[in-house]
Amino acid sequence: MMITIKACTIEDVDALRTISIETFTETFEAENDPAHLAAYLERAYNMAQLKKELSNPDSQFFFAILDGEVAGYLKVNANNAQTEAMGEETFELERIYVRRAFQGSGVGKALYDQAITCAGELNKREIWLGVWEHNHKALAFYRKHGFVQTGAHTFYMGDDAQVDLIMAKPLRP
């Protein structure tokens, strides 16, 4: 089984929207109020929002293809596209999501490796991300890859204020 990483373009917006909604729902529906989840999905993954993000030159999306299917996706941000003002030397790994049927197949690691490659190509000093404090599977993954908590911020799931842990990893001295 070979995982292929494909850069997304504006033509991929429908597939991106589908996998974004599917994977976010799979990840968070069991622990969140359905109304808050629905509000977040509408705000974050509507077509206009995704087209805007896909058109931003400082953001990149990638699909991981396995067995001919889109198994997961990645979103990374540099410069002013970062969701927090972390500076020009930093690079944000905003989203890694893997469809449930493909979890444990190496797709998450392949997408993570793509994020590290992108950061290296831009000669960034540090990579960072925000992860929900209750997403223990993701926290374990990032800790395993050398990320440490450096702070926290508020993430809104609809109107529900939640805590995301800010985690970072140096890429070069």
N, C-alpha and C positions, 0 to 999 in steps of 0.2 A: 504494500500500500504506500503510494507516494503522495505526499501532500504538496500541492502546487499553490504558490502565493501569487495572486493576481491583483494589480492595482485597480481600484474602482474608478470609473468615470461617471459623468452625468447620465450616461446611458444605462448605468447599473442602478439607478435610483429606486426602481420598483423592487428589484431583488434585495437591495439594501434595506428598504423599508420593511419588507417581509421578514427577513432574518433578524432585524433589530427588534421588532415587536415580539417575534417568537422567542428569542433568547432572553430578552429582558423579562418577559412574562414567566418563562420557565424558571428563571433565577429567583424572582422576587414575589410571585403571586401568593405563595403559601404564607408569607409573613407580613403581608401588607393588605390594607383595606382595599377592596376592589375599586371603589370610587377614586381613591388616591392614585392607584395604579393606572386606571383609565385616563385620568387627567394628565398624568405624567406622559403616558404613551402618546396622547394627542399633541401635547406641547413639544415633546422632543423628537417625535418621529413622523410629523406630518410632512407632506411632500415639499412644501415651500421651505421648511427648515432644513430638510436633508439636501435639497438642491443648493441652498445657500452654503451649507457646510462643504459640500462637494466642490463648490466653485471657489472656495477660499484657498489661495495658493500656499498658505501656511498650515493647512490641514491635509491629511492624507488618509484614505480608507483603503483597506486591502481585504480581499476574500481569501479564505483558505479553501481549496478545492480538494476533496477526497472522494474517491470512487465516483467521480463525475458530478458530485453534488457540492453545493456551497455548504461547508461544514461549520464555518465560523467566520468572524470578521474582526478587524482591528481598526481603531481610529487613533491617530497620533496628531499632536499639535506642536508647532514651534512658534516662537516670537509672539506676536499679538493674538494669535489664535488660542493660546493657552487659556484655560478656564480660570486660572489664578495668575496674578502678576508675580511670576517667579524669576523673571529676568531673561536676558538674551542668551545666557550660558546654559539654560535648562531646556528640557524637552519633555512634553507631557504624553504619557501613555493614557489616553482618555478612556478607551474601551477595548477590552478583549472579551468576546463572547463566543462560546462554542455551543452548537446545538446539542441537546441532551444525548441524542443517538450517537454522537461522535466524541463525547467526553471520554477521556482515558486513551485516546488514539494518537496523542502527540500533536493534535491541532493547536491547542493552547500554547504549547512550547514553540511550535513553528511560527505562530503569530507574535509571540514574545520576541523571538529571535529577529523577526522582521522589524519590530520596533527598535531594538538595539542597533540594527543595521542602519535604519533611517537616522537615528540620533548620531551615530558615528559619521555618516556621510555629511552631516551638518556640523561636525566637530563640536558637539555639545559636551559640556562638562558633567552634566547630571541628568538623570531621567527620574521623573516623579509621576505619581498618580494619586487619585483619591479612591478609597475602597470603603464600602459600608462596614461599619464596626461589627455587624452581625453576619457578614459574609465570610464565614470561617474557612471555607474551601479556598476562596480567592486569597485571603490573608495568608494561609499556609503556602500557597503557590508563590506569592511574592516574597515572603520571608525566605523560602527555599532558594530563591534567586538573588538574595542579597539585599533586599529592600529593608529599610528600617523606618519606623514611624518618626516623623519630624514635626507633626502638628495634626490639626483637625480642622474641618470646616463643616458648615451646615449644607446639607443636600435636601432639596424639597421633592418629596414624592407626593405630587399634588400639593395639598396644603399641609401635609405632615412634615415637620422639620425633623430630619434625621442627622446622625453624625457620620461623616466620612472621615476616615483616618487618612492623613497625608503621609505617604511613604515615598522615600527617595533612595536612590542608589548612585554613587559616583561612577562615572564612566572613564574619567581620566583625572590626573592630579590637577 
